[in-house]
Amino acid sequence: MPIKKAYGYVNRVKEDTTQVLVFRHSVTEAGIQIPKGTVNTNETTYDAVIREMKEETGLKDFNVEKLLAKDLWENDDGVLHNRFFYKINVSDTLDEWDYNPAGGGDEAVLIFNYFWISSKDDIELSRVHGDYLHLNFN
């Protein structure tokens, strides 16, 4: 049975330019990512993406606009992930901030450095995180 994962492309418009929220992980090898997480048992992917955005970014005032894409992806260890990518809108946020994710467990010692990109070519996202990034920039 595939593991369900909910990904959030958090969008804002600044000076008439669409920007997407990304973060640098305090574990350097993890690369630059978008917020995401595992869907809990009996939780919808919609509810999971809302929970994960709050836990991983600290944002509270945002709107889940729509499901952008879903797919089935196989990890290096052979585990299948049923991935759900959501477009999320936010209007009033900082340009950059650090956040300690509230998911608990291994995340207790992590720091995520959040910042915005204005193009799919601004940075290279960690593997699989950028698969549908282009759908945010029209």
C-alpha positions as CSV (number, residue, x, y, z in Angstrom):
1,M,0.0,0.0,0.0
2,P,1.5,3.4,-1.0
3,I,2.3,6.0,1.7
4,K,0.2,9.2,1.1
5,K,2.2,12.4,1.1
6,A,0.8,15.9,1.0
7,Y,2.9,18.7,-0.6
8,G,2.2,22.4,-0.4
9,Y,3.2,25.0,-3.0
10,V,2.5,28.1,-1.0
11,N,2.1,31.1,-3.3
12,R,2.0,34.8,-2.8
13,V,2.0,37.8,-5.2
14,K,4.5,40.5,-4.5
15,E,4.9,43.5,-6.8
16,D,2.7,41.7,-9.4
17,T,5.0,38.7,-9.4
18,T,4.0,35.2,-8.2
19,Q,6.4,33.7,-5.7
20,V,6.5,30.2,-4.1
21,L,7.7,29.5,-0.6
22,V,10.7,27.2,-0.2
23,F,13.1,26.3,2.6
24,R,16.7,25.4,3.3
25,H,16.8,22.5,5.7
26,S,19.3,22.6,8.6
27,V,20.4,19.2,7.4
28,T,22.4,20.4,4.4
29,E,22.1,17.1,2.4
30,A,18.3,17.5,2.4
31,G,18.5,20.4,0.0
32,I,15.9,23.1,-0.7
33,Q,12.4,21.8,-0.3
34,I,8.7,22.8,-0.2
35,P,6.7,21.9,2.9
36,K,5.2,18.4,2.9
37,G,4.4,15.5,5.1
38,T,2.8,12.1,5.6
39,V,-1.0,11.9,5.6
40,N,-2.2,10.3,8.8
41,T,-4.6,7.3,9.0
42,N,-8.2,8.5,8.5
43,E,-7.0,12.0,7.4
44,T,-7.8,13.4,4.0
45,T,-5.0,14.8,1.9
46,Y,-6.6,18.2,2.1
47,D,-6.7,18.1,5.9
48,A,-3.1,16.8,5.9
49,V,-1.7,19.6,3.8
50,I,-3.4,22.2,6.1
51,R,-1.9,20.5,9.2
52,E,1.6,20.1,7.6
53,M,1.7,23.8,6.5
54,K,0.9,24.9,10.1
55,E,3.4,22.5,11.6
56,E,6.2,23.1,9.1
57,T,5.9,26.8,8.3
58,G,4.2,28.4,11.3
59,L,1.8,30.1,8.9
60,K,-1.8,30.2,10.1
61,D,-3.6,32.5,7.6
62,F,-3.6,30.7,4.3
63,N,-6.1,29.3,1.8
64,V,-5.8,26.0,0.0
65,E,-6.9,26.9,-3.5
66,K,-6.8,23.5,-5.3
67,L,-5.1,20.2,-5.9
68,L,-2.6,20.8,-8.6
69,A,-1.4,17.3,-9.3
70,K,-1.3,13.8,-7.9
71,D,0.8,10.9,-8.8
72,L,2.4,7.6,-7.8
73,W,6.2,7.8,-7.2
74,E,8.6,5.1,-6.2
75,N,11.3,5.9,-3.7
76,D,14.9,4.5,-3.9
77,D,13.9,1.9,-1.3
78,G,11.1,0.7,-3.4
79,V,8.3,2.2,-1.3
80,L,5.5,3.8,-3.3
81,H,4.4,7.3,-2.4
82,N,0.9,8.5,-3.5
83,R,1.8,12.2,-3.8
84,F,-0.7,15.1,-3.6
85,F,0.5,18.6,-4.6
86,Y,-1.7,21.5,-3.5
87,K,-1.7,25.2,-4.4
88,I,-2.0,27.3,-1.3
89,N,-2.3,31.1,-1.3
90,V,-1.1,33.5,1.4
91,S,-1.0,37.3,1.4
92,D,0.6,38.7,4.4
93,T,4.0,37.1,5.2
94,L,7.6,37.9,5.9
95,D,10.1,37.8,3.1
96,E,12.2,35.3,5.1
97,W,12.1,33.5,8.4
98,D,13.5,30.6,10.4
99,Y,11.1,28.0,11.9
100,N,11.4,24.9,14.1
101,P,8.8,22.5,12.7
102,A,6.2,21.4,15.3
103,G,5.8,17.9,14.0
104,G,7.8,16.5,16.9
105,G,10.1,13.4,16.9
106,D,13.2,13.8,14.7
107,E,12.0,17.3,13.7
108,A,12.5,18.7,17.2
109,V,16.1,19.8,16.5
110,L,15.6,21.0,12.9
111,I,15.5,24.6,11.7
112,F,13.9,25.5,8.4
113,N,15.0,28.7,6.7
114,Y,12.0,29.9,4.6
115,F,12.3,32.3,1.6
116,W,10.5,33.0,-1.7
117,I,11.4,32.2,-5.3
118,S,9.9,34.0,-8.3
119,S,10.7,31.4,-11.1
120,K,11.1,27.7,-11.4
121,D,14.7,28.5,-12.4
122,D,15.6,30.5,-9.3
123,I,17.0,27.5,-7.4
124,E,17.1,23.8,-7.7
125,L,14.7,22.1,-5.4
126,S,15.5,18.8,-3.7
127,R,14.6,15.8,-5.7
128,V,10.8,15.4,-6.4
129,H,9.9,18.7,-4.7
130,G,10.0,20.6,-8.0
131,D,8.1,18.1,-10.1
132,Y,5.1,20.4,-10.4
133,L,6.7,23.7,-9.5
134,H,6.1,25.0,-13.1
135,L,2.3,24.9,-12.5
136,N,2.6,27.8,-10.1
137,F,4.2,30.2,-12.6
138,N,2.0,31.2,-15.6
